Amino acid sequence: MKLVLASNNAGKLAELQALFAPLGVELVRQSELGIAEAPEPHRTFVENALAKARHAARESGLPALADDAGLCVEAFGGLPGVDTAYYATQFGYEKGDANNVRALLEQLQGQTDRRAALVSTLVALRSADDPEPLVATGRAPGLITERPVGDGGFGFDPVMYLPQFGKTFAELPTEVKNANSHRGRAARQMLALMRERWFGLTEKI
């Protein structure tokens, strides 16, 4: 089964492709089909993911999968949330992972509450007009480090410390990260939903 992924992020594609492999699902980035990114005007992950999935399904004629994810920092009242990708631009930096990390550490300087969570919401649609979208959410809580640690992953992985491992996401092997990340948790929920609702399968992967 081929699904269009409503994202042009190569990191997301690689992670999700590996996670969805057990179902024989092939993910194709929307950019490969000439589809532009959809507007994301909403304030919640689920609303933006649904908007992106509907846009990709409508433009491609294929079932679609969308992911909206971000960092929710306790000291900031849950922000930057849906604005995570553009976080650095609020402080005069260009958009990008490295600048996002830099801005976050600057804004948290002197802050004792370092709690945060990476959140991922996945939405899957059989068609643009599917009245029953599949929705799955994964949450990976941790602590923001004082400086980046580790060379793996992308986004905020180098500063997201997981107490249960004593490491940041950027220090974990790929298979361990995928098993415990926000996107990995959401993907496992989505796999179960797809197996049950779309494929009529009930046994566990």
Legacy VTK file of the C-alpha trace (Angstrom):
# vtk DataFile Version 3.0
C-alpha trace
ASCII
DATASET POLYDATA
POINTS 205 float
0.000 0.000 0.000
1.317 3.433 -0.943
0.685 6.452 1.266
1.697 10.015 0.586
3.538 11.539 3.528
2.427 15.122 4.065
5.934 16.267 4.904
9.156 17.061 3.065
11.309 16.305 6.117
13.803 13.561 5.206
14.328 12.678 8.868
10.629 12.080 9.408
10.400 9.994 6.235
13.277 7.731 7.301
11.879 7.214 10.804
8.311 6.575 9.675
9.309 4.339 6.757
11.173 2.056 9.162
8.294 2.054 11.616
5.640 1.271 8.998
7.653 -1.410 7.192
5.905 -4.298 9.053
2.615 -3.444 7.296
4.169 -3.289 3.857
3.301 0.407 3.643
5.396 2.524 1.272
5.633 6.194 2.156
6.211 8.768 -0.580
7.037 12.364 0.300
4.547 14.845 -1.125
7.367 16.828 -2.748
8.135 13.804 -4.936
4.593 14.136 -6.307
4.894 17.875 -6.850
2.613 18.725 -3.929
3.285 21.939 -2.044
3.100 22.112 1.733
-0.289 22.900 3.239
-0.940 25.922 5.457
-0.782 25.164 9.188
-2.894 27.898 10.790
-4.145 25.926 13.777
-2.981 25.955 17.393
-3.085 22.221 18.069
-1.064 19.356 16.621
-4.131 17.311 15.683
-5.785 20.143 13.705
-2.618 20.859 11.735
-1.944 17.172 11.043
-5.498 16.725 9.782
-5.217 19.774 7.517
-1.933 18.502 6.078
-3.282 14.976 5.516
-6.420 16.218 3.770
-4.354 18.482 1.501
-1.942 15.693 0.537
-4.741 13.186 -0.078
-6.718 15.658 -2.168
-3.738 16.641 -4.319
-2.406 13.099 -4.807
-5.541 10.961 -4.896
-3.754 8.582 -2.512
-4.280 7.721 1.138
-2.252 10.139 3.229
-0.320 10.239 6.451
0.579 13.473 8.224
2.642 14.140 11.303
2.563 17.332 13.308
5.068 17.383 16.093
6.787 19.773 18.394
8.389 20.527 21.703
6.248 21.477 24.692
8.273 23.142 27.465
6.743 23.300 30.934
8.455 26.584 31.858
6.914 28.182 28.755
3.376 26.949 29.424
3.641 24.235 26.769
5.185 26.405 24.067
6.627 26.449 21.444
4.221 23.609 20.532
2.937 23.968 16.974
5.421 26.791 16.359
8.431 24.578 17.087
9.790 24.480 13.524
9.990 28.286 13.468
11.001 28.750 17.093
14.385 30.327 16.335
12.859 32.970 14.076
11.106 34.521 17.089
14.529 35.527 18.387
16.117 36.836 15.211
17.699 33.588 14.001
17.145 31.830 10.703
14.911 28.757 10.669
16.795 25.515 11.362
17.459 22.787 13.896
20.741 24.202 15.191
19.270 27.657 15.691
16.179 26.206 17.370
18.409 24.461 19.890
20.482 27.601 20.388
17.397 29.760 21.002
15.887 27.212 23.391
19.024 27.002 25.533
19.281 30.788 25.619
15.662 31.168 26.712
16.061 28.507 29.398
19.251 29.982 30.798
18.931 30.200 34.576
15.631 28.277 34.526
15.474 25.452 37.083
12.402 23.773 35.596
13.844 21.923 32.593
10.866 19.593 32.025
9.674 19.228 28.463
8.039 16.731 26.151
8.356 15.982 22.470
4.862 15.355 21.092
3.835 13.775 17.804
0.333 13.486 16.385
-0.198 11.267 13.344
-3.316 11.439 11.192
-4.090 8.959 8.404
-6.838 9.267 5.799
-8.058 6.853 3.147
-9.105 9.852 1.047
-9.410 13.609 1.415
-13.055 13.226 2.424
-12.537 10.327 4.835
-15.030 10.980 7.683
-13.124 8.708 10.060
-9.486 9.794 10.215
-7.134 7.649 12.253
-5.472 9.707 14.988
-2.545 8.636 17.158
-0.499 10.679 19.614
2.868 9.903 21.166
4.577 11.806 23.956
8.187 11.511 25.113
8.841 13.446 28.333
12.318 14.403 29.436
14.563 17.240 30.575
16.303 19.908 28.516
20.061 19.715 28.958
22.339 22.726 29.480
24.145 22.013 26.197
23.780 19.657 23.186
25.003 16.096 23.755
25.299 13.391 21.074
25.572 13.321 17.286
22.503 11.320 16.235
18.928 12.214 15.399
17.700 15.658 14.402
15.684 18.550 15.802
15.893 18.811 19.586
17.342 15.288 20.027
20.733 16.577 21.303
19.130 18.483 24.195
16.285 16.116 25.123
17.600 14.075 28.063
15.767 10.881 29.008
16.299 10.012 32.703
15.384 6.344 32.143
18.391 5.948 29.819
20.694 8.594 31.263
21.204 9.843 27.692
19.790 12.298 25.192
17.876 11.070 22.157
20.935 12.004 20.070
23.035 9.478 22.005
20.685 6.523 21.578
20.967 3.868 18.849
18.319 4.329 16.152
16.310 1.273 17.170
16.202 2.395 20.817
15.241 5.934 19.836
12.455 4.709 17.544
11.081 2.482 20.291
10.884 5.348 22.784
10.477 8.546 20.776
7.275 10.553 20.525
7.048 9.644 16.837
7.775 5.979 17.544
5.015 5.809 20.137
2.538 7.536 17.846
3.523 5.248 14.965
2.908 2.100 17.026
-0.563 3.375 17.895
-1.186 4.200 14.252
0.003 0.761 13.123
-2.479 -0.872 15.474
-5.282 1.375 14.205
-4.447 0.692 10.555
-4.256 -3.045 11.109
-7.656 -3.049 12.775
-9.553 -0.441 10.736
-7.973 -0.590 7.284
-6.623 -4.126 7.021
-8.939 -6.035 9.359
-6.037 -7.528 11.252
-6.038 -7.937 15.025
-2.840 -9.807 15.840
0.060 -7.798 17.172
3.076 -7.002 15.064
LINES 1 206
205 0 1 2 3 4 5 6 7 8 9 10 11 12 13 14 15 16 17 18 19 20 21 22 23 24 25 26 27 28 29 30 31 32 33 34 35 36 37 38 39 40 41 42 43 44 45 46 47 48 49 50 51 52 53 54 55 56 57 58 59 60 61 62 63 64 65 66 67 68 69 70 71 72 73 74 75 76 77 78 79 80 81 82 83 84 85 86 87 88 89 90 91 92 93 94 95 96 97 98 99 100 101 102 103 104 105 106 107 108 109 110 111 112 113 114 115 116 117 118 119 120 121 122 123 124 125 126 127 128 129 130 131 132 133 134 135 136 137 138 139 140 141 142 143 144 145 146 147 148 149 150 151 152 153 154 155 156 157 158 159 160 161 162 163 164 165 166 167 168 169 170 171 172 173 174 175 176 177 178 179 180 181 182 183 184 185 186 187 188 189 190 191 192 193 194 195 196 197 198 199 200 201 202 203 204
